């Protein structure tokens, strides 16, 4: 049984179809790489899997759950734009557990 299952997933932005009936299966612990030229849909697919975007059609499941219901970590490639400049290094590292409601001693 696949841990990640994508079936006939499509996503458009306006008139531009970015993903067109994508199918993918990945087993738990399997290492998967997406590569291709700029604009081919790699980041859009990852956004759908992380629950940041909704597909126009098709389905995506992670561990049998919808992306928004699963516990998926997502790190943006350009991390300099993803950091909070007003936080320390530790503050940036603790941000995820903080918004998840973890108490201070667990974040530390």
C-alpha positions in Angstrom: 0.0 0.0 0.0 1.5 3.4 -0.9 2.1 6.0 1.7 1.7 8.8 -0.8 -1.0 8.3 -3.4 -1.8 10.9 -6.2 -4.5 10.0 -8.7 -5.3 12.0 -11.8 -4.4 15.3 -10.0 -4.8 18.5 -12.0 -4.2 22.1 -11.1 -4.6 25.3 -13.1 -3.8 28.9 -12.4 -6.2 30.9 -14.7 -5.8 29.5 -18.2 -2.5 27.9 -17.4 -2.7 24.1 -16.6 0.2 23.4 -14.4 -0.6 19.8 -13.4 -2.5 17.6 -15.8 -3.8 14.2 -14.5 -0.6 13.4 -12.4 -0.3 9.9 -10.9 2.2 9.1 -8.2 2.7 6.4 -5.6 5.5 6.3 -3.0 6.0 3.8 -0.2 6.8 4.9 3.3 10.5 5.6 3.7 11.0 5.7 -0.1 13.1 8.6 -1.5 11.4 10.4 -4.3 12.8 13.3 -6.4 11.0 15.7 -8.6 13.1 17.4 -11.3 12.4 19.4 -14.4 12.6 22.9 -15.9 11.2 26.0 -14.2 7.4 26.2 -14.4 6.7 22.5 -15.0 4.7 22.0 -11.7 7.2 20.6 -9.2 6.5 23.2 -6.5 2.7 23.2 -7.2 2.6 19.4 -6.7 4.5 19.8 -3.4 2.1 22.6 -2.4 -0.8 20.3 -3.0 0.8 17.5 -1.0 1.5 19.9 1.9 -2.1 21.2 1.9 -1.1 24.7 0.8 -3.0 24.4 -2.5 -6.1 22.5 -3.5 -6.2 20.5 -6.7 -8.8 21.4 -9.3 -9.5 17.6 -9.7 -8.1 14.3 -8.8 -7.0 13.2 -5.3 -3.9 13.1 -3.1 -3.6 11.0 0.1 -0.7 10.8 2.6 -0.9 7.9 4.9 -4.5 7.5 4.0 -5.4 11.1 4.9 -6.0 14.3 2.9 -2.9 16.6 2.7 -4.5 19.2 5.1 -5.2 16.4 7.7 -1.7 14.8 7.5 1.4 15.8 9.3 3.7 17.0 6.5 6.8 19.0 6.9 7.6 21.6 4.2 10.8 23.6 3.8 10.9 26.2 1.1 14.0 26.1 -1.2 14.9 29.7 -0.7 15.2 29.6 3.0 16.4 33.2 3.3 12.9 34.4 2.4 11.3 31.8 4.7 13.0 33.0 7.9 11.6 35.6 10.3 14.2 38.3 10.4 12.9 39.6 13.8 13.5 36.2 15.4 16.8 34.6 16.5 18.0 31.3 15.0 16.4 29.5 17.9 13.2 31.5 17.5 13.0 30.4 13.8 13.7 26.8 14.7 11.0 26.8 17.4 8.4 28.4 15.3 6.8 25.2 13.9 6.5 23.6 17.4 5.2 26.9 18.7 2.3 27.2 16.3 1.6 23.5 16.9 1.0 24.4 20.6 4.0 22.7 22.1 5.0 24.2 25.5 8.3 26.1 25.8 10.2 23.3 27.4 9.4 21.0 24.5 10.4 23.6 21.9 13.7 24.2 23.6 
